[in-house]
Amino acid sequence: MVKYVSNTNTEYDCAVSMSQPTRATTPSKASGLHWQITDDGSQTLWDERVNETYHSGCGAVVESLIVYLQNSGVHDRLRSGVRTAVLEYGFGTATAFLLTAAVAELHRVPLRYRALELSLLSAEVLAELRLDRCDLAPYYAEQFREVLHGAQELLKSLVAWRAELSPTVSEGIYRARFTEHVDLEVIVGDAGQYSAESCELFDAVYFDFFSPATCPNLWTRNVYQTAIESLRPGGSFTSYCVKSDVRHDLAALGLVVERVAGPLGGKREVLIATKPQEQTGGMSTGAHVELI
């Protein structure tokens, strides 16, 4: 059976459309979750319980590549051979992880990736994901074609790892070494209760929960503060969400906040927030700046 749903999350509106398009969905192997083909040909999941998708309907893979991998500076770091650590809030379909890991593997650079997730998708659902069927615009295809194929290969290892775990994963920490260069750590539980460890800092935070309207408890100043404490000076906090209260909270916590153009054919604007180099102990010694 094929369903048709509108992406009702205004954070995901495509810049090229004044109305929200209707996209076909097909059931996944998990109750209440349906696969949706997004505008770049890649898949995301639509959760019927909250009527929201895991990624932008304008392009799941393009969103992950541009909003997170590129805007965070992680893509450039890995291409330059710089060891990198990423903290993701919201593991979801693992698309951002797989694409980031594929770049690390392509350039043979160590990547440490920690993800926070309330519950892991099953191996059966993850196995349905196809990242190499994405129809990227020529500008993106030139940069990322090899990355998509690498990510699809890494998905096999992710599915095998997930299959070894209990079907219903309890709260806890789950680790895996996927390749010689890629280490994954997934912390299953309430991300709002996550606490930063001063000895483990990250170069980038991918902040990718469901929208503030759906998960208001995760879009709070306390959660942002923990994420910021996890960042190295000069590190980046990136998100699809550019709501004014999110921007203002991040600026008040000492980050330099920018709204930048979103992916081609996607959201008009997305968010990059940078931790100043002089910031220590989670507090900025400089002015709070928001570039709007």
C-alpha positions as CSV (number, residue, x, y, z in Angstrom):
1,M,0.0,0.0,0.0
2,V,1.3,3.5,-0.9
3,K,0.3,6.4,1.3
4,Y,0.7,10.1,0.5
5,V,1.6,12.6,3.2
6,S,2.5,16.2,3.4
7,N,5.6,17.1,5.3
8,T,4.0,19.4,7.9
9,N,7.2,20.4,9.7
10,T,7.7,24.0,8.5
11,E,11.4,23.7,9.4
12,Y,11.7,21.5,6.3
13,D,10.0,23.7,3.7
14,C,11.7,23.7,0.4
15,A,12.9,27.1,-0.7
16,V,11.6,26.6,-4.2
17,S,8.0,25.9,-3.2
18,M,5.5,28.1,-1.5
19,S,3.4,25.1,-0.7
20,Q,4.4,21.8,0.9
21,P,4.4,19.0,-1.7
22,T,2.8,15.7,-1.1
23,R,5.2,12.7,-1.3
24,A,4.5,9.0,-1.6
25,T,5.3,6.7,1.3
26,T,5.6,2.9,1.6
27,P,5.5,0.9,4.8
28,S,8.8,0.0,6.4
29,K,9.4,-3.2,8.5
30,A,8.6,-1.2,11.7
31,S,5.1,-0.3,12.8
32,G,4.3,3.3,12.4
33,L,7.3,4.1,10.2
34,H,7.0,4.6,6.4
35,W,9.7,5.1,3.8
36,Q,9.4,8.3,1.8
37,I,11.3,9.1,-1.4
38,T,12.6,12.7,-1.0
39,D,13.2,15.1,-3.9
40,D,16.9,14.0,-4.4
41,G,15.8,10.4,-4.8
42,S,17.0,9.3,-1.4
43,Q,15.0,7.8,1.4
44,T,13.8,9.1,4.7
45,L,11.4,7.8,7.3
46,W,8.0,9.3,8.1
47,D,6.8,8.7,11.6
48,E,3.0,8.6,11.5
49,R,2.8,9.0,15.3
50,V,4.2,12.5,15.1
51,N,3.5,13.2,11.4
52,E,7.2,14.2,10.9
53,T,10.0,12.9,8.7
54,Y,13.5,12.1,9.9
55,H,15.0,14.3,7.1
56,S,14.0,17.1,4.8
57,G,11.5,16.0,2.1
58,C,13.6,18.2,-0.2
59,G,16.5,15.7,0.0
60,A,17.5,13.4,2.8
61,V,21.1,12.8,1.5
62,V,21.7,16.3,0.4
63,E,20.6,17.7,3.8
64,S,23.0,15.3,5.5
65,L,25.8,16.2,3.2
66,I,25.4,20.0,3.2
67,V,23.8,20.9,6.5
68,Y,25.9,18.6,8.5
69,L,29.0,17.2,6.8
70,Q,29.9,20.3,4.8
71,N,28.6,23.2,6.9
72,S,30.3,21.8,10.0
73,G,33.7,21.7,8.4
74,V,34.0,18.0,8.9
75,H,34.1,17.3,5.1
76,D,37.1,19.6,4.7
77,R,38.8,18.3,7.8
78,L,38.6,14.7,6.6
79,R,39.7,15.5,3.1
80,S,42.7,17.3,4.6
81,G,43.7,14.2,6.6
82,V,42.7,15.7,10.0
83,R,41.6,13.3,12.7
84,T,38.0,14.3,13.6
85,A,35.4,13.7,16.3
86,V,31.6,14.2,15.8
87,L,28.8,14.3,18.3
88,E,25.3,13.7,16.7
89,Y,22.1,14.5,18.5
90,G,19.6,12.1,16.8
91,F,21.1,9.0,15.1
92,G,17.9,8.1,13.2
93,T,18.5,6.2,10.0
94,A,22.3,6.7,10.5
95,T,22.5,8.6,7.2
96,A,24.7,11.4,8.5
97,F,27.0,8.8,10.2
98,L,27.3,6.6,7.1
99,L,28.1,9.6,4.9
100,T,30.7,11.0,7.4
101,A,32.2,7.6,7.9
102,A,32.5,7.1,4.1
103,V,34.5,10.3,3.7
104,A,36.8,9.2,6.6
105,E,37.3,5.8,5.0
106,L,37.8,7.3,1.5
107,H,40.7,9.5,2.8
108,R,41.8,7.0,5.5
109,V,41.5,9.4,8.3
110,P,40.5,8.4,11.9
111,L,36.9,9.3,12.8
112,R,35.4,9.1,16.3
113,Y,31.6,9.3,16.1
114,R,29.2,9.5,19.1
115,A,25.5,9.5,18.5
116,L,22.6,10.0,21.0
117,E,19.4,8.3,20.2
118,L,16.3,7.4,22.2
119,S,15.8,4.0,20.4
120,L,17.7,2.3,17.6
121,L,16.0,1.2,14.4
122,S,16.1,-2.5,13.8
123,A,18.5,-4.2,11.5
124,E,15.6,-5.1,9.2
125,V,14.6,-1.4,8.8
126,L,18.2,-0.2,8.3
127,A,18.7,-2.9,5.6
128,E,16.0,-1.2,3.5
129,L,18.0,2.0,3.2
130,R,19.6,2.8,-0.1
131,L,22.0,5.7,-0.2
132,D,23.5,5.0,-3.6
133,R,20.2,5.7,-5.5
134,C,20.3,9.4,-4.8
135,D,20.0,11.6,-7.8
136,L,22.3,14.5,-6.8
137,A,22.5,17.7,-8.7
138,P,25.6,17.9,-10.9
139,Y,27.3,20.3,-8.5
140,Y,26.9,17.9,-5.6
141,A,27.4,14.7,-7.6
142,E,30.9,15.8,-8.6
143,Q,31.9,16.1,-5.0
144,F,30.1,13.2,-3.4
145,R,29.5,10.4,-5.8
146,E,32.2,8.2,-4.3
147,V,30.9,9.0,-0.8
148,L,27.5,7.6,-1.6
149,H,28.8,4.3,-2.8
150,G,31.1,4.1,0.2
151,A,28.3,4.8,2.6
152,Q,26.2,2.1,1.0
153,E,29.0,-0.4,1.6
154,L,29.4,0.7,5.3
155,L,25.6,0.2,5.7
156,K,26.2,-3.5,5.5
157,S,28.5,-3.4,8.5
158,L,26.0,-1.3,10.4
159,V,23.2,-3.7,9.7
160,A,25.3,-6.7,10.8
161,W,26.3,-4.9,14.0
162,R,22.7,-3.9,14.8
163,A,21.6,-7.5,14.1
164,E,23.9,-8.7,16.9
165,L,22.1,-6.6,19.4
166,S,18.8,-7.3,21.1
167,P,15.8,-6.5,18.9
168,T,14.7,-4.0,21.6
169,V,17.9,-2.2,22.7
170,S,17.8,-1.1,26.3
171,E,19.4,2.2,27.5
172,G,23.2,2.1,27.5
173,I,26.3,2.6,25.5
174,Y,27.0,0.5,22.4
175,R,30.3,0.6,20.6
176,A,31.7,-0.7,17.3
177,R,34.8,-0.4,15.2
178,F,33.6,-0.4,11.7
179,T,36.8,-0.1,9.9
180,E,40.5,0.6,10.7
181,H,39.6,4.3,10.8
182,V,36.0,4.6,12.0
183,D,34.8,4.1,15.6
184,L,31.1,4.4,16.4
185,E,29.5,4.9,19.9
186,V,25.8,5.1,20.2
187,I,24.3,6.2,23.6
188,V,20.7,5.0,23.8
189,G,18.5,6.9,26.1
190,D,17.1,10.4,26.7
191,A,19.5,12.8,25.0
192,G,18.2,15.5,27.4
193,Q,20.0,13.7,30.2
194,Y,23.3,13.5,28.4
195,S,26.2,15.1,30.2
196,A,29.4,16.3,28.6
197,E,32.8,14.7,29.6
198,S,35.6,17.3,29.7
199,C,38.1,14.8,28.5
200,E,36.2,14.0,25.3
201,L,35.7,17.0,23.1
202,F,34.3,17.0,19.6
203,D,35.1,19.0,16.5
204,A,31.4,19.2,15.4
205,V,27.9,18.7,16.8
206,Y,25.2,17.6,14.3
207,F,21.9,18.7,16.0
208,D,19.2,16.8,14.2
209,F,16.2,16.0,16.4
210,F,12.6,16.2,15.3
211,S,11.4,19.8,15.2
212,P,11.1,22.0,18.3
213,A,7.3,21.7,18.0
214,T,7.5,17.9,18.3
215,C,10.4,17.6,20.8
216,P,10.4,20.8,22.8
217,N,12.2,19.1,25.7
218,L,15.3,18.6,23.5
219,W,15.4,22.2,22.1
220,T,16.3,23.9,25.3
221,R,19.2,26.0,26.6
222,N,20.3,23.3,29.0
223,V,20.6,20.8,26.1
224,Y,22.5,23.4,24.0
225,Q,24.8,24.1,26.9
226,T,25.8,20.5,27.2
227,A,26.4,20.3,23.4
228,I,28.6,23.5,23.6
229,E,30.6,22.1,26.5
230,S,31.3,19.1,24.3
231,L,32.8,21.2,21.5
232,R,36.4,22.1,21.1
233,P,37.2,25.8,20.7
234,G,36.6,26.6,17.1
235,G,34.1,23.7,16.8
236,S,30.8,24.0,15.0
237,F,27.2,23.3,15.9
238,T,25.0,22.8,12.8
239,S,21.3,22.3,12.4
240,Y,18.5,22.5,9.9
241,C,16.6,24.7,12.4
242,V,16.9,28.5,12.2
243,K,14.1,29.4,14.6
244,S,14.8,32.8,16.3
245,D,14.7,31.4,19.8
246,V,17.2,28.7,18.9
247,R,19.6,31.3,17.4
248,H,19.2,33.6,20.4
249,D,19.8,30.9,22.9
250,L,23.0,29.7,21.2
251,A,24.2,33.3,20.9
252,A,23.5,33.9,24.6
253,L,25.6,30.8,25.4
254,G,28.6,32.3,23.6
255,L,28.4,30.9,20.0
256,V,28.8,32.9,16.9
257,V,25.5,32.2,15.1
258,E,24.9,32.4,11.4
259,R,22.0,31.7,9.0
260,V,23.4,30.5,5.7
261,A,21.9,29.3,2.5
262,G,20.5,25.8,2.6
263,P,21.1,23.0,0.0
264,L,20.1,23.6,-3.6
265,G,16.4,23.0,-3.8
266,G,16.1,22.6,-0.1
267,K,15.6,24.9,2.9
268,R,16.2,28.6,2.2
269,E,18.4,28.9,5.3
270,V,20.1,26.6,7.8
271,L,22.2,27.2,10.9
272,I,25.9,27.3,11.7
273,A,27.1,28.2,15.2
274,T,30.8,28.3,16.0
275,K,32.4,28.2,19.4
276,P,35.0,31.0,19.6
277,Q,38.6,30.0,20.0
278,E,38.9,32.0,23.2
279,Q,36.0,30.2,24.8
280,T,37.0,28.1,27.9
281,G,35.0,26.3,30.5
282,G,31.8,26.6,28.5
283,M,31.7,30.4,28.8
284,S,32.8,32.9,26.3
285,T,35.3,35.6,27.2
286,G,34.2,37.6,24.1
287,A,30.9,39.2,23.0
288,H,27.9,37.1,22.2
289,V,27.4,37.5,18.4
290,E,24.5,36.5,16.2
291,L,24.9,37.2,12.5
292,I,21.4,37.4,11.1
